[in-house]
Amino acid sequence: MADEQKKPRRNNIFRQMKQLYDFTRQDDPQVTAWVAGAFLIPFVVVILLGLPFQLGWFAWILNVILAFMVGLLAATFVLSRRSETVGYKRIEGNPGAAGAVLQSLSKRIYTFEEQPVWVDPRTKDMIWRGTSLYGVYLVSEGPTSRVAKAVESEKAKIRRVTQGSNIRIIVINTGNDEGQVRISQLSKAMRKRYKGTLTSDELDHLNGRLRTLQRMAGMGIPGGIDPRAAQHQSRRAMRGR
């Protein structure tokens, strides 16, 4: 009988929380107090709510289990939010940081290429292009004054392949200057809703035209720039691995 191969140990929720906690604590020493408070407050509240009902022993066991689950859910939520903040701080200012955030968005809602459609090899400013049912997104990295001309050029390209339609072009400038969207707020900015949406068929047709546009452009990434590096770091960071 052949020896059974040992299966790799699966990460359970507690091990994942420990990894996420260790990652977050490096840059956020207060995370311990926040997570402890997030667990204890709802735990105690649920226990206290059961006191007036004079529960039997079995009901008390169920009440304690419920209190534990509610506390664990609250602690997980707080830990995830604070680890996300730490992850954004680590990648902010790095070339490709916006791309890292965009790649973490739901693939069912947004479609973004792994590489930017425009890069300035000297300043490492970038423009990322993507789509959703609301239209086409152009997300830039770098001072608005530096990327404005390139953004207009990308908008003109999009209009050429979408002539005769009213497809919306949404421009988001990321950075720390006035009027720009910080990396930590990019996900929130992307979730903004607009009136009027494309149908699924229209979106598929739009993505096909944009893919053709990209192939015709033949855009390459200049030497010394790897925008996927920041994306890789971000995805691991958000999981705490």
C-alpha positions as CSV (number, residue, x, y, z in Angstrom):
1,M,0.0,0.0,0.0
2,A,1.5,3.3,-1.1
3,D,2.3,5.8,1.6
4,E,-0.2,8.6,1.7
5,Q,1.2,12.0,0.9
6,K,0.8,14.5,3.6
7,K,-1.6,17.3,2.6
8,P,-0.4,20.8,3.2
9,R,-2.0,22.3,6.4
10,R,-4.9,24.6,5.5
11,N,-5.0,28.1,6.9
12,N,-8.0,28.3,9.3
13,I,-9.5,31.7,10.3
14,F,-7.5,32.0,13.5
15,R,-4.2,31.4,11.7
16,Q,-5.1,33.9,9.0
17,M,-6.1,36.5,11.7
18,K,-2.7,35.9,13.4
19,Q,-0.9,36.5,10.1
20,L,-2.9,39.6,9.5
21,Y,-2.4,40.8,13.1
22,D,1.4,40.3,12.9
23,F,1.6,42.2,9.6
24,T,-0.6,45.1,10.9
25,R,1.2,45.4,14.3
26,Q,4.5,46.3,12.6
27,D,3.2,49.7,11.6
28,D,0.1,50.0,13.9
29,P,1.0,49.2,17.5
30,Q,-2.5,50.2,18.6
31,V,-4.1,47.4,16.7
32,T,-4.0,45.1,19.8
33,A,-6.3,47.5,21.8
34,W,-8.6,48.0,18.9
35,V,-9.1,44.3,18.1
36,A,-9.5,43.4,21.8
37,G,-12.1,46.1,22.3
38,A,-13.9,45.1,19.1
39,F,-14.1,41.6,20.5
40,L,-14.9,42.2,24.1
41,I,-17.6,45.0,23.8
42,P,-20.1,43.0,21.7
43,F,-19.2,39.8,23.6
44,V,-20.1,41.4,27.0
45,V,-23.2,43.1,25.5
46,V,-24.6,39.8,24.2
47,I,-23.9,38.1,27.5
48,L,-25.6,40.9,29.5
49,L,-28.6,40.8,27.2
50,G,-29.2,37.2,28.2
51,L,-29.2,37.9,32.0
52,P,-32.9,39.1,32.3
53,F,-34.2,36.0,30.7
54,Q,-33.0,33.5,33.3
55,L,-31.8,31.1,30.7
56,G,-31.2,27.4,31.3
57,W,-27.7,25.9,31.1
58,F,-28.2,24.9,27.4
59,A,-29.5,28.3,26.4
60,W,-26.5,29.9,28.2
61,I,-24.1,27.8,26.2
62,L,-25.8,28.9,23.0
63,N,-25.7,32.5,24.3
64,V,-22.0,32.3,25.0
65,I,-21.3,30.8,21.5
66,L,-23.4,33.6,20.0
67,A,-21.5,36.2,22.0
68,F,-18.2,34.7,20.8
69,M,-19.2,34.6,17.2
70,V,-20.4,38.3,17.3
71,G,-17.2,39.4,19.0
72,L,-15.0,37.4,16.5
73,L,-16.9,39.0,13.6
74,A,-16.4,42.5,15.0
75,A,-12.7,41.9,15.7
76,T,-12.1,40.5,12.2
77,F,-13.8,43.5,10.7
78,V,-11.7,46.0,12.7
79,L,-8.5,44.0,12.0
80,S,-9.2,43.9,8.3
81,R,-9.8,47.7,8.1
82,R,-6.7,48.6,10.0
83,S,-4.5,46.1,8.0
84,E,-5.9,47.7,4.8
85,T,-4.9,51.1,6.0
86,V,-1.3,49.8,6.8
87,G,-1.2,48.2,3.3
88,Y,-2.1,51.4,1.6
89,K,0.5,53.4,3.6
90,R,3.2,50.9,2.5
91,I,2.6,51.2,-1.2
92,E,1.6,54.9,-1.3
93,G,4.1,56.9,-3.3
94,N,5.5,53.8,-5.1
95,P,5.2,53.6,-8.9
96,G,2.2,51.3,-9.6
97,A,0.4,51.9,-6.3
98,A,-2.8,52.9,-8.1
99,G,-2.6,49.8,-10.2
100,A,-2.3,47.7,-7.1
101,V,-5.5,49.0,-5.7
102,L,-7.3,48.7,-9.1
103,Q,-6.3,45.0,-9.4
104,S,-7.8,44.4,-5.9
105,L,-11.2,45.5,-7.1
106,S,-13.9,43.0,-7.9
107,K,-13.2,41.5,-11.3
108,R,-17.0,41.0,-11.7
109,I,-17.6,44.7,-11.6
110,Y,-14.4,46.3,-13.0
111,T,-12.0,45.3,-15.8
112,F,-8.5,46.7,-15.6
113,E,-5.4,45.6,-17.4
114,E,-2.4,44.5,-15.3
115,Q,-0.2,47.1,-17.1
116,P,-0.8,50.8,-17.5
117,V,-1.7,52.2,-21.0
118,W,0.7,55.1,-20.6
119,V,4.0,55.5,-18.7
120,D,6.4,58.4,-18.5
121,P,9.8,56.7,-18.3
122,R,11.4,59.8,-16.7
123,T,8.9,60.7,-14.0
124,K,7.2,57.2,-13.8
125,D,3.8,58.8,-14.0
126,M,1.2,56.3,-15.2
127,I,-2.3,56.0,-16.6
128,W,-4.5,52.9,-16.0
129,R,-7.5,52.2,-18.1
130,G,-10.5,50.1,-17.1
131,T,-14.2,49.7,-17.6
132,S,-17.4,49.0,-15.7
133,L,-21.1,49.3,-16.5
134,Y,-20.7,53.0,-15.8
135,G,-18.2,53.5,-18.7
136,V,-14.4,53.8,-19.1
137,Y,-12.1,54.8,-16.3
138,L,-8.7,56.6,-16.7
139,V,-6.8,56.5,-13.4
140,S,-3.6,58.5,-13.4
141,E,-0.6,58.5,-11.1
142,G,1.4,61.7,-10.8
143,P,0.8,65.5,-10.5
144,T,-2.3,66.5,-12.4
145,S,-0.3,69.1,-14.4
146,R,2.1,66.5,-15.6
147,V,-0.4,63.9,-16.7
148,A,-3.1,66.2,-18.0
149,K,-1.9,66.1,-21.6
150,A,-1.5,62.3,-21.6
151,V,-5.0,61.9,-20.1
152,E,-6.5,64.0,-22.9
153,S,-4.6,61.9,-25.4
154,E,-6.1,58.7,-23.9
155,K,-9.6,60.2,-23.9
156,A,-9.2,61.1,-27.6
157,K,-8.2,57.4,-28.4
158,I,-11.2,56.1,-26.5
159,R,-13.6,58.5,-28.3
160,R,-12.2,57.3,-31.7
161,V,-13.2,53.7,-31.0
162,T,-16.5,54.7,-29.4
163,Q,-17.8,57.2,-32.0
164,G,-21.5,57.5,-32.1
165,S,-22.0,56.4,-28.5
166,N,-22.5,58.3,-25.2
167,I,-20.1,56.2,-23.2
168,R,-18.9,58.0,-20.1
169,I,-15.2,58.6,-19.6
170,I,-14.4,58.9,-15.9
171,V,-11.0,60.4,-14.9
172,I,-9.5,59.9,-11.5
173,N,-6.2,61.6,-10.6
174,T,-4.4,59.9,-7.7
175,G,-1.8,61.6,-5.6
176,N,-1.3,63.8,-2.5
177,D,-1.8,67.2,-4.1
178,E,-5.0,69.3,-3.7
179,G,-7.8,68.0,-5.8
180,Q,-6.3,64.5,-6.2
181,V,-7.5,61.2,-4.7
182,R,-5.2,59.6,-2.2
183,I,-4.4,55.9,-2.7
184,S,-6.2,55.1,0.5
185,Q,-9.4,56.7,-0.9
186,L,-9.1,55.3,-4.4
187,S,-11.3,52.2,-3.7
188,K,-14.0,54.5,-2.3
189,A,-13.8,56.8,-5.3
190,M,-14.2,53.9,-7.7
191,R,-17.4,52.8,-5.9
192,K,-19.1,56.1,-6.9
193,R,-22.3,55.5,-8.7
194,Y,-23.4,57.3,-11.9
195,K,-26.7,57.7,-13.7
196,G,-27.1,55.5,-16.8
197,T,-25.3,52.3,-17.2
198,L,-24.2,50.0,-20.1
199,T,-25.8,46.7,-20.7
200,S,-23.6,43.6,-20.4
201,D,-23.5,43.2,-24.2
202,E,-22.5,46.8,-24.6
203,L,-19.8,46.4,-22.0
204,D,-18.4,43.3,-23.7
205,H,-18.4,45.2,-27.1
206,L,-16.6,48.1,-25.4
207,N,-14.0,45.9,-23.9
208,G,-13.4,44.2,-27.2
209,R,-12.8,47.6,-28.9
210,L,-10.4,48.7,-26.1
211,R,-8.4,45.5,-26.4
212,T,-8.1,46.2,-30.2
213,L,-7.0,49.7,-29.4
214,Q,-4.3,48.4,-27.0
215,R,-3.0,45.9,-29.5
216,M,-2.7,48.6,-32.2
217,A,-0.9,50.9,-29.7
218,G,1.6,48.3,-28.9
219,M,2.4,49.9,-25.6
220,G,5.4,48.6,-23.8
221,I,6.7,49.3,-20.3
222,P,9.9,51.3,-20.2
223,G,13.0,49.6,-18.6
224,G,13.4,49.9,-14.9
225,I,9.6,50.1,-14.2
226,D,7.6,47.1,-13.0
227,P,4.1,48.3,-12.1
228,R,3.1,44.8,-11.2
229,A,5.6,44.8,-8.3
230,A,3.5,47.2,-6.2
231,Q,0.4,45.2,-7.1
232,H,2.0,42.0,-5.9
233,Q,3.0,43.6,-2.6
234,S,-0.4,45.0,-2.1
235,R,-2.3,41.7,-2.6
236,R,0.0,39.9,-0.1
237,A,-0.2,42.8,2.3
238,M,-4.0,42.9,2.4
239,R,-4.0,39.2,3.3
240,G,-1.2,39.7,5.9
241,R,1.1,37.1,4.3
